Amino acid sequence: MSKSSSPELSKFFAGQINLSDPVSIALLYARPEIDPSPGQAQYMRDICDPSIMQLIAKVHRGAGKTICAAISFATLHRLDPTWRIFVHSGSFSQARYLYNYYRPMILDPEFMPQDWIVDEPTQSLTQFKQGGSMEILTASERRSRGGHVDILCLDEAVLIPKNLIDAALPVVRTSKRPKRIVMSTASPKVSLAWFLHIWQNAEELGFKRYEWPPEECHWLHGKEAEFAKKLVDSETYKIEWLGEIAERKGRVWDPELIRKALVDIRKVEVYPRPSKPDVTEWSLGLDWGFIHPTVITVWEKQGETLYARDCRIRPETALLDIMQEIKEDFPRVPVYADASGVHENDQLQKMGVKVTSVNFGKDKDALIGHVRWRLEKGLIKIPDPNPPNPDPDTLAECRKYYTLVEQMLAYSYDEKGKPRKVNDDAVDSMLCAMKPFLHPPSPPSLFVLPRLPPFYPSPYYRDEGRERFMQKPRKE
């Protein structure tokens, strides 16, 4: 995205440049310098256009939307340092990405008169003597409600909780030149539904839409996208690399891909014999049943392929009996259980079983995407519940997976784009089991602190309470 230029050329063009044009500013003063694409150029110019009050940008990752906003804000402050701007995102660190593009431009004496600036800009606030400012907000409702400004920018809006968005939207209400800027990739995060509602009803809601395709982005490496197709599932690629909206309607997974994942367990070439847990990676997914059945699914990873090794459905079994069954039958297999069963997970842990809670509210979309990726790449194998010409033992083993396969085939999105919570116990168990393969744990460090006797104080111990007591009170 950068474009080189010598200091002599910079000085020459500085005398010729149109300070009201953010595209010209980008070529000369942006750090890093950028040669804006047509879509970026239109977006920046419209941010600086007072007649356009509401903008929404939906683009792919790496499209440069954040630096475009930063350059536009710097341009506005160069023209009129009375503009007051808030930047909000899902986290303080995310909002700082924009500020870190903006701040070097403001501190460039060739671009901005330094005597306009109040003191030294901090890591989150720049103020001008004329009354303007640029501030990034922490992700709290109290801060979102603080103050009144002319421009509110929601960067990566899908990451911002809805209550914080609702608290921040009125901050431009008292301005004589209010402007709201919403920009994001349409990732399946907390406020995706809100973002898509604005995007799909932009004209009715008074927003102007902006998007530009990867083909415009000359700074992107051409082959990177080809490699990415192999690393992520098709839905993630569509959203993050192409900037499109995933159709969260109908079936969650392609039924044809599920059927291709079904194998005959009698064929060793497609369903190898299981190894011991200390030789290969194993995982047990556990979906507790209170009204519905409790489901246990067990998986083994050989090479890059996951093989379903067991599926047990316990509709009316006492939970303590299920805990004892897991402890006796799978003593060395780590358990990944639905976090909603807090008491049950704690009880199982006390029995000596290693249990990791899986938070569906946080991880479910990623786990679903991981299963989709494995189905698309042929890296998950499940015994076919209806094998051809089975003997009684084979049929008994394969029929254990009937419910899991049927639920996978029926798993669908509701009208809000959320997976339906109907007959999904086996699917949830499978998703829990995917957790270690989604985020593989890092190998243990070879450096281990020696275990000291209980009566011997740790050299790393700090009495923080005493430290606070000994400190003098701060002067507010």
C-alpha positions as CSV (number, residue, x, y, z in Angstrom):
1,M,0.0,0.0,0.0
2,S,3.0,2.3,0.4
3,K,4.4,4.5,-2.3
4,S,7.9,5.9,-2.0
5,S,8.8,9.6,-2.6
6,S,11.9,11.6,-1.9
7,P,12.0,14.5,0.6
8,E,12.6,17.0,-2.3
9,L,9.4,15.8,-4.1
10,S,7.5,16.0,-0.9
11,K,8.4,19.6,-0.4
12,F,7.6,20.4,-4.0
13,F,4.2,18.8,-3.8
14,A,3.5,20.3,-0.4
15,G,3.3,23.7,-2.0
16,Q,0.9,22.5,-4.7
17,I,-1.3,20.2,-2.7
18,N,-5.0,20.7,-2.1
19,L,-5.4,20.4,1.6
20,S,-9.1,19.8,1.3
21,D,-8.6,16.6,-0.7
22,P,-7.8,13.6,1.6
23,V,-6.5,11.6,-1.4
24,S,-3.8,14.1,-2.0
25,I,-3.1,14.2,1.8
26,A,-2.8,10.4,1.8
27,L,-0.2,10.4,-1.0
28,L,2.0,12.9,0.8
29,Y,1.5,12.8,4.5
30,A,0.0,9.4,5.5
31,R,2.2,7.1,7.5
32,P,2.5,4.7,5.8
33,E,1.9,6.5,2.6
34,I,-0.8,5.0,0.5
35,D,-2.0,5.2,-3.1
36,P,-5.8,4.9,-2.5
37,S,-7.9,2.6,-4.6
38,P,-11.0,4.1,-6.3
39,G,-13.2,2.8,-3.5
40,Q,-10.9,4.2,-0.8
41,A,-10.8,7.6,-2.5
42,Q,-14.6,7.9,-2.7
43,Y,-14.9,6.8,1.0
44,M,-12.3,9.4,2.2
45,R,-13.8,12.3,0.2
46,D,-17.3,11.5,1.5
47,I,-16.1,11.4,5.1
48,C,-14.9,14.9,4.6
49,D,-18.1,16.0,2.9
50,P,-20.3,17.7,5.5
51,S,-23.5,17.0,3.5
52,I,-23.1,13.3,4.0
53,M,-24.2,12.6,7.6
54,Q,-24.2,8.8,7.9
55,L,-21.8,6.3,6.2
56,I,-21.4,2.6,6.4
57,A,-18.5,0.6,5.0
58,K,-18.6,-3.2,4.6
59,V,-15.2,-4.4,3.3
60,H,-12.9,-7.4,3.6
61,R,-9.9,-7.6,5.9
62,G,-6.9,-5.6,4.7
63,A,-9.1,-3.2,2.6
64,G,-7.7,-0.2,4.4
65,K,-10.9,1.2,5.9
66,T,-9.3,2.2,9.2
67,I,-6.4,4.1,7.6
68,C,-8.9,5.8,5.3
69,A,-10.9,7.1,8.3
70,A,-7.7,8.2,10.1
71,I,-6.5,10.2,7.0
72,S,-9.9,11.8,6.6
73,F,-10.0,12.9,10.3
74,A,-6.5,14.4,10.0
75,T,-7.6,16.2,6.8
76,L,-10.7,17.6,8.6
77,H,-8.6,18.9,11.5
78,R,-6.1,20.5,9.1
79,L,-9.0,22.4,7.5
80,D,-10.9,23.1,10.6
81,P,-9.4,22.2,14.0
82,T,-12.8,22.7,15.8
83,W,-14.0,19.3,14.7
84,R,-14.7,17.0,17.7
85,I,-14.3,13.3,17.0
86,F,-14.9,10.1,19.0
87,V,-13.6,6.7,17.8
88,H,-15.2,3.6,19.4
89,S,-14.5,-0.1,18.9
90,G,-14.9,-3.4,20.6
91,S,-11.8,-2.8,22.6
92,F,-9.4,0.1,23.4
93,S,-6.6,-1.6,21.5
94,Q,-8.7,-2.0,18.4
95,A,-9.6,1.7,18.5
96,R,-5.9,2.6,18.8
97,Y,-5.2,1.1,15.4
98,L,-7.0,4.1,13.9
99,Y,-5.4,6.6,16.3
100,N,-2.0,5.3,15.5
101,Y,-2.5,6.2,11.8
102,Y,-3.8,9.6,12.8
103,R,-1.3,10.7,15.4
104,P,1.9,10.8,13.3
105,M,0.2,13.0,10.7
106,I,-0.9,15.5,13.3
107,L,2.6,15.6,14.7
108,D,4.1,16.3,11.3
109,P,5.0,20.0,11.2
110,E,4.9,20.1,7.4
111,F,1.3,19.1,7.6
112,M,-0.1,20.4,10.8
113,P,0.9,23.7,12.5
114,Q,2.2,22.5,15.9
115,D,1.1,25.6,17.7
116,W,-2.5,24.5,17.2
117,I,-2.0,21.5,19.4
118,V,-2.7,21.6,23.2
119,D,0.4,20.1,24.9
120,E,1.7,16.7,23.6
121,P,-1.0,14.3,22.2
122,T,-1.4,11.3,24.5
123,Q,-1.9,7.7,23.4
124,S,-5.7,8.3,23.2
125,L,-6.4,12.0,23.0
126,T,-5.3,14.9,20.8
127,Q,-6.7,18.4,21.5
128,F,-6.5,21.6,19.6
129,K,-6.5,25.2,20.9
130,Q,-9.4,26.0,18.6
131,G,-11.6,23.6,20.5
132,G,-11.5,20.4,18.4
133,S,-10.3,17.0,19.5
134,M,-9.7,13.4,18.5
135,E,-10.3,10.8,21.2
136,I,-10.6,7.0,21.3
137,L,-13.0,5.6,23.8
138,T,-12.6,2.7,26.2
139,A,-15.2,-0.1,25.8
140,S,-17.5,0.9,28.7
141,E,-21.0,2.3,28.8
142,R,-20.0,5.1,31.1
143,R,-17.3,6.3,28.7
144,S,-19.6,5.8,25.7
145,R,-22.1,8.2,27.2
146,G,-19.4,10.9,28.0
147,G,-19.4,14.1,26.1
148,H,-20.8,15.4,22.9
149,V,-18.9,15.5,19.5
150,D,-19.4,16.2,15.8
151,I,-18.3,12.8,14.5
152,L,-18.8,9.3,15.9
153,C,-16.8,6.5,14.3
154,L,-17.6,2.9,15.1
155,D,-14.6,0.9,13.8
156,E,-15.1,-2.9,13.5
157,A,-18.6,-2.3,14.6
158,V,-19.5,-6.0,14.9
159,L,-17.1,-6.3,17.8
160,I,-18.9,-3.6,19.9
161,P,-21.7,-4.9,22.2
162,K,-25.1,-3.5,21.4
163,N,-25.5,-1.7,24.7
164,L,-22.3,0.3,24.1
165,I,-23.5,1.2,20.5
166,D,-26.8,2.4,21.9
167,A,-25.0,4.5,24.5
168,A,-22.7,6.0,21.9
169,L,-25.1,6.9,19.1
170,P,-26.6,10.0,20.7
171,V,-23.2,11.8,21.3
172,V,-23.5,13.7,18.0
173,R,-27.1,14.8,18.8
174,T,-26.1,18.4,19.8
175,S,-23.7,19.0,16.9
176,K,-24.6,21.4,14.1
177,R,-22.8,19.1,11.7
178,P,-23.3,15.6,13.0
179,K,-21.8,12.6,11.3
180,R,-21.9,8.8,12.1
181,I,-19.5,6.4,10.5
182,V,-20.0,2.7,10.8
183,M,-17.4,0.4,9.3
184,S,-16.6,-3.3,9.7
185,T,-16.1,-6.7,8.1
186,A,-19.3,-8.7,8.4
187,S,-17.7,-11.2,10.8
188,P,-20.1,-13.3,13.0
189,K,-19.5,-11.4,16.2
190,V,-21.7,-9.8,18.9
191,S,-23.3,-7.0,16.8
192,L,-23.4,-8.6,13.3
193,A,-27.2,-8.5,13.2
194,W,-27.2,-4.8,14.0
195,F,-24.5,-4.1,11.4
196,L,-26.3,-6.1,8.7
197,H,-29.6,-4.4,9.5
198,I,-28.1,-1.0,8.7
199,W,-26.3,-2.3,5.6
200,Q,-29.3,-4.0,4.1
201,N,-31.6,-1.1,4.9
202,A,-29.1,1.7,4.4
203,E,-31.3,3.9,2.2
204,E,-34.3,3.8,4.5
205,L,-32.1,4.5,7.5
206,G,-30.2,7.4,5.9
207,F,-26.9,5.7,5.4
208,K,-24.6,5.8,2.3
209,R,-23.0,2.5,1.6
210,Y,-19.3,1.8,0.7
211,E,-17.5,-1.3,-0.4
212,W,-14.6,-2.1,-2.7
213,P,-13.4,-5.5,-3.9
214,P,-10.0,-7.1,-3.3
215,E,-9.2,-6.6,-7.0
216,E,-8.9,-2.8,-6.3
217,C,-6.5,-3.4,-3.4
218,H,-3.1,-3.4,-5.2
219,W,-1.2,-3.8,-1.9
220,L,-2.6,-7.3,-1.3
221,H,-0.5,-10.3,-2.2
222,G,-2.1,-12.3,-4.9
223,K,-1.1,-15.7,-3.8
224,E,-2.0,-15.2,-0.2
225,A,-5.7,-15.6,-0.9
226,E,-5.0,-18.9,-2.7
227,F,-3.3,-20.3,0.4
228,A,-6.1,-18.9,2.6
229,K,-8.7,-21.0,0.7
230,K,-6.9,-24.1,2.0
231,L,-6.7,-22.9,5.6
232,V,-10.2,-21.7,6.3
233,D,-13.8,-22.8,5.5
234,S,-15.6,-21.3,2.6
235,E,-17.9,-19.1,4.8
236,T,-15.0,-17.6,6.6
237,Y,-13.1,-17.0,3.3
238,K,-16.2,-15.3,1.9
239,I,-16.5,-12.9,4.8
240,E,-12.9,-12.1,5.7
241,W,-11.1,-12.3,2.4
242,L,-13.9,-11.2,0.0
243,G,-15.8,-8.9,2.2
244,E,-19.2,-10.5,1.5
245,I,-22.1,-11.5,3.7
246,A,-22.4,-15.2,4.5
247,E,-25.8,-16.6,3.9
248,R,-26.7,-17.8,7.3
249,K,-29.9,-19.5,6.1
250,G,-31.0,-23.1,5.7
251,R,-28.5,-25.9,6.5
252,V,-25.4,-25.1,8.6
253,W,-23.4,-27.7,6.7
254,D,-23.7,-29.0,3.2
255,P,-25.5,-32.4,3.4
256,E,-23.5,-33.7,0.5
257,L,-20.3,-33.0,2.4
258,I,-21.6,-34.8,5.5
259,R,-22.4,-37.9,3.4
260,K,-19.0,-37.9,1.9
261,A,-17.5,-37.9,5.5
262,L,-19.3,-41.2,6.3
263,V,-17.0,-44.2,6.0
264,D,-17.2,-48.0,6.3
265,I,-15.4,-48.9,9.5
266,R,-14.4,-52.3,8.0
267,K,-12.1,-50.5,5.5
268,V,-8.8,-49.8,7.3
269,E,-7.6,-47.4,4.5
270,V,-10.4,-44.9,5.3
271,Y,-11.0,-45.7,9.0
272,P,-7.7,-46.8,10.6
273,R,-7.6,-48.6,13.9
274,P,-7.4,-46.3,16.9
275,S,-4.2,-45.6,18.7
276,K,-3.6,-45.1,22.4
277,P,-4.3,-41.6,23.9
278,D,-0.6,-41.0,24.6
279,V,0.3,-41.6,21.0
280,T,-2.3,-39.5,19.2
281,E,-4.6,-36.6,20.1
282,W,-7.9,-37.5,21.6
283,S,-10.9,-35.4,22.7
284,L,-14.2,-36.2,24.4
285,G,-17.1,-33.8,23.8
286,L,-19.7,-33.7,26.6
287,D,-23.1,-32.1,26.3
288,W,-25.0,-32.4,29.6
289,G,-28.6,-33.3,29.5
290,F,-31.0,-32.0,32.1
291,I,-34.3,-32.2,30.1
292,H,-32.7,-33.6,27.0
293,P,-30.3,-36.6,26.7
294,T,-26.6,-36.3,27.8
295,V,-24.4,-37.1,24.8
296,I,-20.7,-38.2,24.8
297,T,-18.7,-38.2,21.5
298,V,-15.1,-39.3,21.4
299,W,-12.7,-38.3,18.6
300,E,-9.1,-39.2,17.6
301,K,-6.8,-37.1,15.4
302,Q,-4.4,-39.1,13.3
303,G,-2.3,-36.9,11.0
304,E,-4.7,-34.1,10.1
305,T,-7.9,-36.2,10.0
306,L,-10.4,-36.5,12.9
307,Y,-12.1,-39.9,13.4
308,A,-15.2,-40.4,15.4
309,R,-14.5,-43.2,17.8
310,D,-17.6,-43.3,20.0
311,C,-21.0,-41.8,20.4
312,R,-23.1,-42.5,23.5
313,I,-26.5,-41.1,24.1
314,R,-27.8,-41.4,27.7
315,P,-31.5,-40.2,27.8
316,E,-32.4,-41.1,31.4
317,T,-29.1,-42.0,33.1
318,A,-28.2,-40.4,36.3
319,L,-25.5,-37.8,35.8
320,L,-23.3,-39.3,38.5
321,D,-23.4,-42.6,36.7
322,I,-22.4,-40.8,33.5
323,M,-19.4,-39.2,35.3
324,Q,-18.3,-42.6,36.6
325,E,-18.6,-44.0,33.1
326,I,-16.4,-41.3,31.7
327,K,-13.8,-41.8,34.4
328,E,-13.7,-45.6,33.9
329,D,-13.9,-45.8,30.1
330,F,-11.9,-42.8,29.1
331,P,-9.4,-42.2,31.9
332,R,-6.7,-40.5,29.8
333,V,-8.9,-38.6,27.3
334,P,-9.4,-34.9,28.1
335,V,-13.0,-33.8,28.4
336,Y,-14.4,-30.7,26.7
337,A,-17.9,-30.0,28.2
338,D,-20.6,-27.4,27.7
339,A,-19.8,-24.5,30.1
340,S,-23.5,-24.2,31.1
341,G,-23.1,-27.4,33.3
342,V,-21.0,-25.6,35.9
343,H,-21.9,-27.9,38.8
344,E,-21.5,-31.1,36.8
345,N,-18.2,-30.0,35.3
346,D,-16.9,-29.2,38.8
347,Q,-18.0,-32.6,40.1
348,L,-16.3,-34.4,37.2
349,Q,-13.2,-32.4,37.9
350,K,-13.2,-33.4,41.5
351,M,-13.3,-37.1,40.4
352,G,-9.9,-36.6,38.8
353,V,-11.0,-36.1,35.2
354,K,-9.4,-33.2,33.2
355,V,-12.3,-31.0,32.2
356,T,-12.2,-27.9,30.0
357,S,-15.4,-25.8,29.7
358,V,-16.5,-24.7,26.3
359,N,-18.4,-21.4,26.1
360,F,-20.8,-21.6,23.2
361,G,-21.7,-17.9,23.5
362,K,-18.1,-17.1,22.6
363,D,-16.9,-20.0,20.5
364,K,-19.8,-21.6,18.7
365,D,-19.4,-19.8,15.4
366,A,-15.7,-20.7,15.3
367,L,-16.4,-24.3,16.2
368,I,-19.1,-24.6,13.5
369,G,-16.6,-23.0,11.0
370,H,-14.0,-25.6,12.0
371,V,-16.3,-28.5,11.3
372,R,-17.2,-26.9,8.0
373,W,-13.5,-26.6,7.1
374,R,-12.9,-30.3,7.9
375,L,-15.9,-31.4,5.9
376,E,-14.8,-29.3,2.9
377,K,-11.2,-30.6,3.1
378,G,-12.2,-34.2,3.8
379,L,-10.5,-34.2,7.2
380,I,-13.3,-35.6,9.3
381,K,-14.5,-39.2,9.2
382,I,-17.6,-40.6,10.8
383,P,-18.8,-44.3,10.7
384,D,-21.7,-44.7,8.3
385,P,-24.8,-45.6,10.3
386,N,-26.1,-47.6,7.4
387,P,-23.2,-49.6,6.0
388,P,-23.7,-52.0,3.1
389,N,-24.2,-55.7,4.0
390,P,-23.2,-55.4,7.7
391,D,-22.7,-58.2,10.1
392,P,-24.5,-57.8,13.5
393,D,-21.4,-56.5,15.3
394,T,-20.6,-53.9,12.6
395,L,-24.2,-52.7,12.5
396,A,-24.3,-52.3,16.3
397,E,-21.1,-50.2,16.2
398,C,-22.2,-48.0,13.3
399,R,-25.8,-47.4,14.6
400,K,-24.3,-45.5,17.5
401,Y,-23.6,-42.6,15.2
402,Y,-27.1,-42.5,13.7
403,T,-28.3,-39.6,15.9
404,L,-25.2,-37.6,15.4
405,V,-25.4,-37.8,11.6
406,E,-29.1,-37.1,11.5
407,Q,-28.7,-34.0,13.6
408,M,-25.8,-32.8,11.5
409,L,-27.9,-33.1,8.4
410,A,-30.8,-31.3,10.0
411,Y,-28.8,-28.6,11.7
412,S,-30.0,-25.2,10.4
413,Y,-30.1,-21.5,11.0
414,D,-33.2,-19.7,12.2
415,E,-34.6,-16.4,10.8
416,K,-32.0,-14.4,12.9
417,G,-29.0,-16.4,11.5
418,K,-28.5,-18.3,14.7
419,P,-28.2,-22.2,14.8
420,R,-31.6,-23.6,15.9
421,K,-31.6,-25.1,19.4
422,V,-33.7,-28.1,18.4
423,N,-32.5,-31.7,18.6
424,D,-28.8,-30.6,18.7
425,D,-27.5,-32.5,21.7
426,A,-25.1,-34.8,19.6
427,V,-24.0,-31.8,17.5
428,D,-23.2,-29.8,20.6
429,S,-21.2,-32.7,22.0
430,M,-19.3,-32.8,18.7
431,L,-18.7,-29.1,18.7
432,C,-17.3,-29.3,22.3
433,A,-14.9,-32.0,21.2
434,M,-13.6,-29.7,18.4
435,K,-12.2,-27.1,20.9
436,P,-8.7,-28.5,21.3
437,F,-8.3,-28.8,17.5
438,L,-9.6,-25.3,17.0
439,H,-7.0,-23.8,19.3
440,P,-4.3,-26.4,19.9
441,P,-2.6,-26.0,23.3
442,S,1.0,-24.8,23.2
443,P,3.6,-27.4,24.1
444,P,4.7,-27.3,27.8
445,S,7.8,-25.3,28.6
446,L,10.9,-27.2,29.5
447,F,11.6,-24.7,32.3
448,V,9.9,-25.7,35.5
449,L,10.1,-23.9,38.8
450,P,11.2,-26.2,41.6
451,R,8.5,-27.1,44.1
452,L,9.3,-25.6,47.5
453,P,8.1,-26.9,50.9
454,P,4.8,-25.3,52.0
455,F,6.5,-23.5,54.9
456,Y,9.1,-21.9,52.6
457,P,8.0,-18.5,51.1
458,S,8.0,-18.3,47.3
459,P,10.7,-15.9,46.0
460,Y,8.0,-14.6,43.5
461,Y,5.5,-13.8,46.3
462,R,4.4,-10.2,46.6
463,D,2.3,-8.9,49.5
464,E,0.3,-6.5,47.4
465,G,-2.0,-5.5,50.3
466,R,1.0,-4.3,52.3
467,E,2.4,-2.5,49.3
468,R,-0.8,-0.6,48.9
469,F,-0.9,0.2,52.6
470,M,2.6,1.6,52.6
471,Q,2.0,3.8,49.6
472,K,1.1,7.5,50.1
473,P,-2.4,8.4,49.0
474,R,-2.5,9.8,45.5
475,K,-3.4,13.4,44.9
476,E,-6.3,13.5,42.5
